[in-house]
Amino acid sequence: MKFEGDPITWHLEEGVGVITLNRPEVYNALNGEMGRSLMEVLTEAASDANVRALVITGAGKAFCSGQDLNDRSDPNIGNFSLGESVRERYNPLIRVLAEMEKPVIASVNGVAAGAGCSLALACDLRIVSDRAKFVEAFVRIGLVPDSGSSWFLPRLIGFGRAMELLVTGRDVEAQEAVQIGLANQLVPHDRLTEESIALARKLAQAPTRAIGWTKQALHQSMESDLEEALEREAQLQDRAGKTEDFREGVQAFVEKRSPRFQGK
């Protein structure tokens, strides 16, 4: 499966789907067309059993600079509501990433600002090049964080640091991002694609049903007490114990060989 063209490129190889935001001339700023294309590809990837892991990156110098402030594609521009724009354009993207039962890696090649920063935070893991930086830029233009930043950021780095970044809007360079837990791994820029794909391939060969349920458990644990978390673990473990991957994992252990998981 392969899709090429503005404003998204998309291809699948060896179980890894790679989505590239492709408006480099505006630092991959999100407009209506890009949002619709991205939603279409993410929805397709979420339901495609051949997609075992996803990588999202940006073309050119940036990952994503956020909302394209010059976008005039909204048919309701004369009666424009930022709240409706967030609900209709951005929230569905964040939900499909958070609910997708397969691992998603943000391969952050440059600036991730505003909604582009939120997009990276909504992914499960973030590998950053030494040219990357994160900017919660909303406050710079008199806005509040959206697209999930107020939810993901404090869970990744804690309330105090999240408050600082959101109210100052300052740049967070790649090394600091890793140090404070905003990103998982820092690599040289010329190795970013290689390292991101390598991790995605490793995850694609893992028991991806179990990874999806692990992701679900972690998200829901943030809003539950211990007893609820214990019960959820038991329920998800019951599902995992009925998968072909569990049977293969046990068989491989008994036979002292590497398992061959299929995501089933």
Long-range contacts (C-beta under 8 A, 24 or more apart in sequence): 1-48, 1-50, 3-41, 6-33, 7-31, 7-33, 7-34, 7-37, 8-34, 8-37, 8-38, 8-41, 9-59, 10-41, 12-48, 12-50, 12-51, 14-201, 14-204, 15-50, 15-51, 15-52, 15-53, 15-201, 15-204, 15-205, 16-51, 16-52, 16-53, 16-54, 16-55, 16-197, 16-200, 16-201, 16-204, 17-45, 17-48, 17-51, 17-53, 17-54, 17-55, 18-54, 18-55, 18-57, 18-197, 18-200, 19-45, 19-54, 19-55, 19-56, 19-57, 20-56, 20-57, 20-58, 20-59, 21-56, 21-57, 21-58, 21-59, 21-63, 21-64, 22-59, 23-59, 23-68, 24-58, 24-59, 24-60, 24-61, 24-62, 25-60, 26-65, 26-68, 26-70, 27-58, 27-60, 27-61, 27-62, 27-64, 27-65, 27-110, 27-111, 28-58, 28-59, 28-60, 28-62, 28-63, 28-64, 28-65, 28-116, 29-64, 29-65, 29-66, 29-67, 29-68, 29-69, 29-71, 29-116, 30-64, 30-66, 30-67, 30-68, 30-71, 30-89, 30-90, 30-115, 30-116, 31-68, 31-71, 31-73, 32-71, 32-73, 32-74, 32-89, 33-73, 34-68, 35-89, 35-90, 35-93, 38-93, 39-92, 39-93, 39-96, 42-93, 42-96, 42-97, 42-100, 43-96, 45-100, 45-102, 46-96, 46-99, 46-100, 46-101, 46-102, 49-263, 51-102, 52-102, 52-203, 52-204, 52-205, 52-208, 52-263, 53-102, 53-103, 53-104, 53-105, 53-200, 53-201, 53-203, 53-204, 53-208, 54-100, 54-102, 54-103, 54-104, 54-105, 54-200, 55-104, 55-105, 55-107, 55-196, 55-197, 55-200, 56-104, 56-105, 56-106, 56-107, 56-119, 56-120, 56-123, 57-106, 57-107, 57-108, 57-109, 57-192, 57-193, 57-196, 58-108, 58-109, 58-110, 60-110, 61-109, 61-110, 61-111, 61-131, 62-109, 62-110, 62-111, 62-112, 62-116, 63-106, 63-107, 63-108, 63-109, 63-110, 63-111, 63-112, 63-116, 63-120, 63-132, 64-112, 64-113, 64-115, 64-116, 64-119, 64-120, 65-111, 65-113, 65-114, 65-116, 66-113, 66-114, 66-115, 66-116, 66-117, 66-137, 67-114, 67-115, 82-143, 86-146, 86-147, 90-115, 90-118, 90-146, 90-147, 91-147, 91-148, 93-119, 93-122, 93-147, 94-118, 94-119, 94-122, 94-147, 94-148, 97-122, 97-123, 98-122, 98-148, 98-219, 99-216, 100-212, 101-208, 101-209, 101-211, 101-212, 101-213, 101-215, 101-216, 102-208, 102-211, 102-212, 102-263, 103-200, 103-203, 103-208, 103-211, 103-212, 103-215, 105-196, 105-199, 105-200, 105-203, 107-192, 107-193, 107-196, 108-132, 108-134, 108-174, 108-183, 109-189, 109-192, 111-135, 113-137, 114-138, 115-146, 115-147, 117-149, 118-145, 118-146, 118-147, 118-148, 118-149, 118-152, 119-147, 121-148, 121-149, 121-152, 121-153, 121-156, 121-182, 122-147, 122-148, 122-152, 124-215, 125-184, 125-185, 125-199, 126-177, 126-182, 126-183, 126-184, 126-185, 127-183, 127-184, 127-185, 127-186, 127-187, 127-192, 127-195, 127-196, 127-199, 128-174, 128-177, 128-178, 128-183, 128-185, 128-186, 128-187, 128-192, 129-174, 129-186, 129-187, 129-188, 129-189, 129-192, 130-174, 130-175, 130-186, 130-187, 130-188, 130-189, 131-174, 131-189, 132-173, 132-174, 132-177, 132-183, 133-171, 133-172, 133-173, 133-174, 133-177, 134-165, 134-171, 134-172, 134-177, 134-182, 134-183, 135-169, 135-170, 135-171, 135-172, 136-165, 136-166, 136-169, 137-169, 138-166, 138-169, 139-166, 139-167, 139-168, 139-169, 140-169, 153-182, 155-222, 156-181, 156-182, 157-181, 157-182, 205-261, 206-261, 207-240, 207-243, 207-245, 207-246, 207-249, 207-259, 207-261, 207-263, 208-245, 208-261, 208-263, 209-239, 209-240, 209-243, 209-245, 209-263, 209-264, 210-240, 210-243, 210-245, 210-246, 213-239, 213-240
